């Protein structure tokens, strides 16, 4: 995969309380293999590969962060991470993790948007994002569920230069995409009526599979929980799951061509 534009999703990683269990789960579900980086240089960060191409990262969560949930994060590509963080602050965002150098790989930070969703930012160095995307066993869509739809739209437009396209604007379903039609790479959904009061706005990662029902059955046998039963949509057959330690994600079986 080449040519990820600035502002678009470029990477995902999993913060997990049990890396060994996570690796076993995602290997069985998606066929991933792994390489773990130098502990002193990269803190034991693990790269996940599908058919030899990088698709995601895994990291042990800090044991001091009691109560912090296991979760998948989406990272957006930026050209100048310091300028992006400054723009995010000016636009009503917060900085959860200040810009930091990842030796020989790039620079990262973690932000909170005005709706409370956390989103990563990545300035390319040696690591230039997904080597595989929108293929079976890799991420194929990135979606923000937000409780403040107007503020979220403006934030991503102002901070990341998003050119958004309105897919639906009814009282029941408000949804915009980064890009338009087949070229869209991410979505923002008004989830005011979908998220429980105690649940924060959040980014969701969709993984592509060849057989959604088979993937759900496999995931359940490995200790996953179904939070959205598999259903047919215009975009394919979708299901929502949590992995054995509670990290949420979705799977998508593309429509038959």
Secondary structure as UniProt FT lines:
FT   TURN            6..7
FT   STRAND          9..16
FT   HELIX           19..30
FT   STRAND          33..36
FT   HELIX           39..42
FT   TURN            43..44
FT   STRAND          46..50
FT   TURN            51..52
FT   STRAND          53..60
FT   TURN            63..64
FT   TURN            66..67
FT   STRAND          71..78
FT   HELIX           81..90
FT   TURN            91..92
FT   STRAND          94..102
FT   TURN            103..105
FT   STRAND          106..112
FT   TURN            114..115
FT   STRAND          118..124
FT   TURN            136..137
FT   STRAND          139..146
FT   HELIX           149..160
FT   STRAND          164..169
FT   STRAND          174..178
FT   HELIX           181..183
FT   STRAND          186..190
FT   TURN            192..194
FT   TURN            197..198
FT   STRAND          202..208
FT   HELIX           212..221
FT   TURN            222..223
FT   STRAND          225..233
FT   TURN            234..235
FT   STRAND          236..242
FT   TURN            244..245
FT   STRAND          248..253
//
